[in-house]
Amino acid sequence: MAARSRRRLLSGWRFVAANRFEGGARRIVAGERSQHRCGVASANREYLDQGHGSSWLKDARVASMVQQALLHFDGSRYKLSAWVVMPNHLPLILIPNAEYQLSGILHSLKSYTAHEANRILGREGQFWQDDYFDRYIRDAKHFAAAVAYVESNPVKAGLCRRIDDWPYGSARLRKL
């Protein structure tokens, strides 16, 4: 990753960390959002798409377990719209059911999959980042673009030729 992108990513992370309130809510006003939040997201995506960071999810046993864990509560705790288990991150789109909070869903998913992945890999310690990036979907056009973005991750990373070739994602299951 180029030094400029790394500095932009770190600057954005510092900005987000400095603008937190109790309960984890972020205070970002409109002008700051375009300058920092989008910069953080694009720099973070660039970093992950280049394969940096831990790549424990490249192990087929771990990737399969994570995908099964995602599918387990689809329809009960949330509606899972799109996902891709990448070697070093897990982009996904889900809609929490009314009685569940996104934070609780992700805590449960991350806790279970971290424990199982560490068992599979014979390791201990932190598996996932503490936090996550989330956003609201504005309309049907934004939703379609977000699904296309998520499902195209493995193609952009050079892991497969077509989105439905990747075994750990929604595009392949939709095709079946």
SEGUDO-167395 format. One record per residue (C-alpha): residue number from 1; y, z, x. Coordinates in nm, 2 decimals, always signed. Example, Ala and Ser with C-alpha at 12.3 -4.5 7.8 and 13.67 -1.06 7.14 Angstrom:
<pos = 1, Y = -0.45, Z = +0.78, X = +1.23>
<pos = 2, Y = -0.11, Z = +0.71, X = +1.37>
This chain:
<pos = 1, Y = +0.00, Z = +0.00, X = +0.00>
<pos = 2, Y = +0.34, Z = -0.09, X = +0.14>
<pos = 3, Y = +0.57, Z = +0.19, X = +0.25>
<pos = 4, Y = +0.82, Z = +0.09, X = -0.02>
<pos = 5, Y = +0.57, Z = +0.11, X = -0.30>
<pos = 6, Y = +0.44, Z = +0.44, X = -0.17>
<pos = 7, Y = +0.79, Z = +0.58, X = -0.16>
<pos = 8, Y = +0.86, Z = +0.46, X = -0.52>
<pos = 9, Y = +0.54, Z = +0.62, X = -0.64>
<pos = 10, Y = +0.61, Z = +0.95, X = -0.47>
<pos = 11, Y = +0.97, Z = +0.95, X = -0.60>
<pos = 12, Y = +0.85, Z = +0.88, X = -0.95>
<pos = 13, Y = +0.59, Z = +1.16, X = -0.94>
<pos = 14, Y = +0.85, Z = +1.40, X = -0.81>
<pos = 15, Y = +1.08, Z = +1.30, X = -1.09>
<pos = 16, Y = +0.82, Z = +1.36, X = -1.36>
<pos = 17, Y = +0.71, Z = +1.69, X = -1.21>
<pos = 18, Y = +1.08, Z = +1.81, X = -1.20>
<pos = 19, Y = +1.13, Z = +1.72, X = -1.56>
<pos = 20, Y = +0.85, Z = +1.92, X = -1.72>
<pos = 21, Y = +0.89, Z = +2.19, X = -1.98>
<pos = 22, Y = +0.64, Z = +2.46, X = -2.09>
<pos = 23, Y = +0.35, Z = +2.30, X = -2.27>
<pos = 24, Y = +0.36, Z = +1.99, X = -2.04>
<pos = 25, Y = +0.62, Z = +1.79, X = -2.24>
<pos = 26, Y = +0.82, Z = +1.56, X = -2.03>
<pos = 27, Y = +1.20, Z = +1.52, X = -2.07>
<pos = 28, Y = +1.29, Z = +1.16, X = -1.98>
<pos = 29, Y = +1.60, Z = +1.00, X = -2.13>
<pos = 30, Y = +1.61, Z = +0.63, X = -2.19>
<pos = 31, Y = +1.79, Z = +0.53, X = -1.87>
<pos = 32, Y = +1.56, Z = +0.74, X = -1.66>
<pos = 33, Y = +1.25, Z = +0.61, X = -1.83>
<pos = 34, Y = +1.31, Z = +0.25, X = -1.73>
<pos = 35, Y = +1.40, Z = +0.34, X = -1.37>
<pos = 36, Y = +1.13, Z = +0.61, X = -1.30>
<pos = 37, Y = +0.85, Z = +0.61, X = -1.56>
<pos = 38, Y = +0.79, Z = +0.24, X = -1.54>
<pos = 39, Y = +0.82, Z = +0.25, X = -1.17>
<pos = 40, Y = +0.57, Z = +0.53, X = -1.14>
<pos = 41, Y = +0.33, Z = +0.35, X = -1.38>
<pos = 42, Y = +0.35, Z = +0.02, X = -1.20>
<pos = 43, Y = +0.32, Z = +0.17, X = -0.85>
<pos = 44, Y = +0.03, Z = +0.39, X = -0.96>
<pos = 45, Y = -0.15, Z = +0.09, X = -1.11>
<pos = 46, Y = -0.09, Z = -0.11, X = -0.80>
<pos = 47, Y = -0.22, Z = +0.17, X = -0.58>
<pos = 48, Y = -0.54, Z = +0.21, X = -0.80>
<pos = 49, Y = -0.60, Z = -0.16, X = -0.84>
<pos = 50, Y = -0.60, Z = -0.20, X = -0.46>
<pos = 51, Y = -0.89, Z = +0.04, X = -0.46>
<pos = 52, Y = -0.72, Z = +0.33, X = -0.29>
<pos = 53, Y = -0.82, Z = +0.69, X = -0.35>
<pos = 54, Y = -1.17, Z = +0.83, X = -0.42>
<pos = 55, Y = -1.41, Z = +0.57, X = -0.56>
<pos = 56, Y = -1.69, Z = +0.80, X = -0.69>
<pos = 57, Y = -1.70, Z = +0.59, X = -1.02>
<pos = 58, Y = -1.84, Z = +0.29, X = -0.82>
<pos = 59, Y = -2.18, Z = +0.47, X = -0.83>
<pos = 60, Y = -2.36, Z = +0.31, X = -1.13>
<pos = 61, Y = -2.51, Z = +0.64, X = -1.23>
<pos = 62, Y = -2.16, Z = +0.80, X = -1.25>
<pos = 63, Y = -2.00, Z = +0.50, X = -1.42>
<pos = 64, Y = -2.27, Z = +0.48, X = -1.68>
<pos = 65, Y = -2.25, Z = +0.86, X = -1.75>
<pos = 66, Y = -1.87, Z = +0.84, X = -1.80>
<pos = 67, Y = -1.91, Z = +0.54, X = -2.03>
<pos = 68, Y = -2.17, Z = +0.73, X = -2.24>
<pos = 69, Y = -1.95, Z = +1.04, X = -2.25>
<pos = 70, Y = -1.66, Z = +0.82, X = -2.38>
<pos = 71, Y = -1.88, Z = +0.67, X = -2.65>
<pos = 72, Y = -2.03, Z = +1.00, X = -2.76>
<pos = 73, Y = -1.73, Z = +1.12, X = -2.96>
<pos = 74, Y = -1.60, Z = +0.78, X = -3.06>
<pos = 75, Y = -1.56, Z = +0.80, X = -3.44>
<pos = 76, Y = -1.57, Z = +1.18, X = -3.46>
<pos = 77, Y = -1.29, Z = +1.31, X = -3.23>
<pos = 78, Y = -1.12, Z = +0.98, X = -3.17>
<pos = 79, Y = -1.13, Z = +0.60, X = -3.22>
<pos = 80, Y = -1.20, Z = +0.44, X = -2.88>
<pos = 81, Y = -1.02, Z = +0.10, X = -2.87>
<pos = 82, Y = -1.06, Z = -0.01, X = -2.51>
<pos = 83, Y = -1.18, Z = +0.13, X = -2.18>
<pos = 84, Y = -1.30, Z = +0.02, X = -1.83>
<pos = 85, Y = -1.47, Z = +0.25, X = -1.59>
<pos = 86, Y = -1.32, Z = +0.13, X = -1.26>
<pos = 87, Y = -1.44, Z = +0.25, X = -0.92>
<pos = 88, Y = -1.14, Z = +0.49, X = -0.88>
<pos = 89, Y = -0.98, Z = +0.53, X = -1.23>
<pos = 90, Y = -1.05, Z = +0.51, X = -1.60>
<pos = 91, Y = -0.79, Z = +0.32, X = -1.81>
<pos = 92, Y = -0.86, Z = +0.37, X = -2.18>
<pos = 93, Y = -0.70, Z = +0.34, X = -2.52>
<pos = 94, Y = -0.80, Z = +0.59, X = -2.78>
<pos = 95, Y = -0.65, Z = +0.72, X = -3.11>
<pos = 96, Y = -0.71, Z = +1.10, X = -3.16>
<pos = 97, Y = -0.84, Z = +1.19, X = -3.51>
<pos = 98, Y = -0.60, Z = +1.42, X = -3.70>
<pos = 99, Y = -0.76, Z = +1.75, X = -3.61>
<pos = 100, Y = -0.78, Z = +1.68, X = -3.24>
<pos = 101, Y = -0.51, Z = +1.67, X = -2.97>
<pos = 102, Y = -0.51, Z = +1.42, X = -2.69>
<pos = 103, Y = -0.48, Z = +1.69, X = -2.43>
<pos = 104, Y = -0.79, Z = +1.87, X = -2.57>
<pos = 105, Y = -0.99, Z = +1.55, X = -2.59>
<pos = 106, Y = -0.91, Z = +1.46, X = -2.23>
<pos = 107, Y = -0.97, Z = +1.81, X = -2.10>
<pos = 108, Y = -1.31, Z = +1.81, X = -2.26>
<pos = 109, Y = -1.40, Z = +1.46, X = -2.13>
<pos = 110, Y = -1.28, Z = +1.53, X = -1.78>
<pos = 111, Y = -1.45, Z = +1.87, X = -1.76>
<pos = 112, Y = -1.79, Z = +1.74, X = -1.88>
<pos = 113, Y = -1.78, Z = +1.42, X = -1.67>
<pos = 114, Y = -1.65, Z = +1.60, X = -1.36>
<pos = 115, Y = -1.94, Z = +1.85, X = -1.38>
<pos = 116, Y = -2.20, Z = +1.58, X = -1.43>
<pos = 117, Y = -2.06, Z = +1.34, X = -1.17>
<pos = 118, Y = -2.05, Z = +1.62, X = -0.91>
<pos = 119, Y = -2.41, Z = +1.70, X = -1.00>
<pos = 120, Y = -2.52, Z = +1.34, X = -0.97>
<pos = 121, Y = -2.33, Z = +1.29, X = -0.64>
<pos = 122, Y = -2.44, Z = +1.63, X = -0.49>
<pos = 123, Y = -2.08, Z = +1.74, X = -0.43>
<pos = 124, Y = -1.84, Z = +2.01, X = -0.54>
<pos = 125, Y = -1.47, Z = +2.02, X = -0.61>
<pos = 126, Y = -1.21, Z = +1.84, X = -0.81>
<pos = 127, Y = -1.31, Z = +1.51, X = -0.95>
<pos = 128, Y = -1.03, Z = +1.39, X = -1.17>
<pos = 129, Y = -0.65, Z = +1.41, X = -1.12>
<pos = 130, Y = -0.51, Z = +1.72, X = -1.30>
<pos = 131, Y = -0.28, Z = +1.51, X = -1.52>
<pos = 132, Y = -0.30, Z = +1.18, X = -1.70>
<pos = 133, Y = -0.06, Z = +0.90, X = -1.80>
<pos = 134, Y = -0.01, Z = +0.84, X = -2.17>
<pos = 135, Y = +0.21, Z = +0.63, X = -2.39>
<pos = 136, Y = +0.27, Z = +0.54, X = -2.75>
<pos = 137, Y = +0.17, Z = +0.20, X = -2.88>
<pos = 138, Y = +0.47, Z = +0.06, X = -3.06>
<pos = 139, Y = +0.31, Z = -0.22, X = -3.27>
<pos = 140, Y = +0.02, Z = -0.46, X = -3.30>
<pos = 141, Y = +0.16, Z = -0.69, X = -3.02>
<pos = 142, Y = +0.19, Z = -0.39, X = -2.78>
<pos = 143, Y = -0.16, Z = -0.28, X = -2.88>
<pos = 144, Y = -0.31, Z = -0.63, X = -2.81>
<pos = 145, Y = -0.13, Z = -0.64, X = -2.47>
<pos = 146, Y = -0.25, Z = -0.29, X = -2.38>
<pos = 147, Y = -0.61, Z = -0.38, X = -2.47>
<pos = 148, Y = -0.58, Z = -0.70, X = -2.26>
<pos = 149, Y = -0.44, Z = -0.51, X = -1.97>
<pos = 150, Y = -0.71, Z = -0.24, X = -1.97>
<pos = 151, Y = -1.00, Z = -0.49, X = -2.01>
<pos = 152, Y = -0.87, Z = -0.72, X = -1.74>
<pos = 153, Y = -0.87, Z = -0.45, X = -1.47>
<pos = 154, Y = -1.21, Z = -0.55, X = -1.32>
<pos = 155, Y = -1.11, Z = -0.92, X = -1.30>
<pos = 156, Y = -0.78, Z = -0.84, X = -1.14>
<pos = 157, Y = -0.96, Z = -0.62, X = -0.88>
<pos = 158, Y = -1.20, Z = -0.90, X = -0.80>
<pos = 159, Y = -1.51, Z = -0.71, X = -0.93>
<pos = 160, Y = -1.61, Z = -0.98, X = -1.18>
<pos = 161, Y = -1.51, Z = -1.32, X = -1.30>
<pos = 162, Y = -1.47, Z = -1.25, X = -1.67>
<pos = 163, Y = -1.38, Z = -0.94, X = -1.86>
<pos = 164, Y = -1.71, Z = -0.92, X = -2.04>
<pos = 165, Y = -1.91, Z = -0.94, X = -1.72>
<pos = 166, Y = -1.81, Z = -0.59, X = -1.63>
<pos = 167, Y = -2.09, Z = -0.35, X = -1.74>
<pos = 168, Y = -1.87, Z = -0.04, X = -1.79>
<pos = 169, Y = -1.61, Z = -0.16, X = -2.04>
<pos = 170, Y = -1.53, Z = -0.23, X = -2.40>
<pos = 171, Y = -1.51, Z = -0.61, X = -2.36>
<pos = 172, Y = -1.88, Z = -0.63, X = -2.27>
<pos = 173, Y = -1.99, Z = -0.41, X = -2.56>
<pos = 174, Y = -1.78, Z = -0.60, X = -2.80>
<pos = 175, Y = -1.95, Z = -0.92, X = -2.69>
<pos = 176, Y = -2.30, Z = -0.78, X = -2.75>
